[in-house]
Amino acid sequence: MSSYENKQIGSISVDDESTYPNKLGITVSVDSHEMCTIRFENSMSVRIPAGDLFSLRDLLYDASREMMMQISSNEGFDRVEDDNTNKHSER
C-alpha cells in the first residue's frame, strides 16, 4: 500500500464582500486518495472526489462564460480596470 500524499496546486487571493477591504485566500490541493481540497483561508474547506471536482470545474467555466457575455454586452455592469492586469471585473 502506498503512503498518503498531498500536493498543493496553488493559491490565489480574491475580492470578497465578507472580507473587504482584505482579500480572501483560496488554496487548492489534491491528494493520493483522488480527493481535492479547496480551502478558504481558515474559515472553511471543502474536500471533494474527482467526479465532483470535474462537475465544479464545468459549473465555474459556465459561470465565467456567462459573466463574460454580460460584461461584453455591458448589461448592468460597470467595467473597472484591474490595477494588476488589463482584465475587467464587475463592480
C-alpha positions as CSV (number, residue, x, y, z in Angstrom):
1,M,0.0,0.0,0.0
2,S,1.4,3.4,-1.0
3,S,1.6,6.2,1.5
4,Y,-0.7,9.2,1.6
5,E,0.5,12.2,-0.4
6,N,-0.9,15.7,-0.7
7,K,0.2,18.2,-3.4
8,Q,-0.7,21.9,-3.2
9,I,-1.7,23.1,-6.6
10,G,-1.8,26.8,-5.9
11,S,-3.2,29.7,-4.1
12,I,-5.0,32.9,-5.1
13,S,-6.4,35.9,-3.3
14,V,-9.8,37.2,-4.4
15,D,-12.0,40.1,-3.6
16,D,-14.9,39.0,-1.4
17,E,-17.6,41.2,0.2
18,S,-17.3,39.4,3.6
19,T,-13.5,40.2,3.9
20,Y,-13.5,43.7,2.4
21,P,-11.1,45.5,2.2
22,N,-8.9,42.5,2.6
23,K,-8.8,39.7,0.0
24,L,-9.8,36.1,0.7
25,G,-7.1,33.5,0.3
26,I,-8.1,30.3,-1.5
27,T,-5.7,27.3,-1.7
28,V,-6.3,24.1,-3.7
29,S,-4.6,20.8,-3.2
30,V,-5.0,17.2,-4.4
31,D,-4.2,14.0,-2.6
32,S,-3.4,10.4,-3.3
33,H,-7.0,9.4,-2.4
34,E,-8.2,11.2,-5.5
35,M,-9.7,14.0,-3.5
36,C,-9.4,17.8,-4.0
37,T,-9.3,20.2,-1.0
38,I,-10.4,23.8,-1.6
39,R,-9.5,25.8,1.5
40,F,-10.9,29.3,2.1
41,E,-8.4,30.8,4.4
42,N,-9.0,29.4,7.9
43,S,-12.8,29.7,7.7
44,M,-13.8,26.7,5.7
45,S,-12.5,23.9,3.5
46,V,-14.3,21.5,1.0
47,R,-12.9,18.1,0.2
48,I,-14.4,16.6,-2.8
49,P,-13.8,13.5,-5.0
50,A,-12.6,13.7,-8.6
51,G,-16.0,13.4,-10.2
52,D,-17.4,16.2,-8.2
53,L,-14.3,18.3,-8.9
54,F,-14.9,17.9,-12.6
55,S,-18.6,19.0,-12.2
56,L,-17.5,22.0,-10.2
57,R,-14.9,22.9,-12.9
58,D,-17.7,22.7,-15.5
59,L,-20.0,24.9,-13.4
60,L,-17.3,27.5,-12.8
61,Y,-16.5,27.5,-16.5
62,D,-20.2,28.1,-17.4
63,A,-20.4,30.9,-14.8
64,S,-17.3,32.5,-16.3
65,R,-18.7,32.3,-19.8
66,E,-22.0,33.9,-18.6
67,M,-20.1,36.6,-16.8
68,M,-18.0,37.4,-19.9
69,M,-21.2,37.6,-22.1
70,Q,-22.7,40.0,-19.5
71,I,-19.6,42.1,-19.4
72,S,-19.2,42.2,-23.2
73,S,-22.8,43.4,-23.6
74,N,-22.3,45.8,-20.7
75,E,-25.8,45.0,-19.3
76,G,-25.8,46.1,-15.7
77,F,-22.1,46.0,-15.3
78,D,-19.7,48.9,-14.9
79,R,-16.3,48.0,-16.4
80,V,-13.5,48.7,-14.0
81,E,-9.8,48.3,-14.9
82,D,-8.0,45.9,-12.5
83,D,-4.8,47.6,-11.3
84,N,-2.8,44.4,-11.7
85,T,-3.9,43.3,-15.1
86,N,-5.7,44.5,-18.2
87,K,-8.7,42.4,-17.5
88,H,-12.0,43.9,-16.4
89,S,-14.0,43.0,-13.4
90,E,-17.5,43.7,-12.3
91,R,-18.2,46.2,-9.6
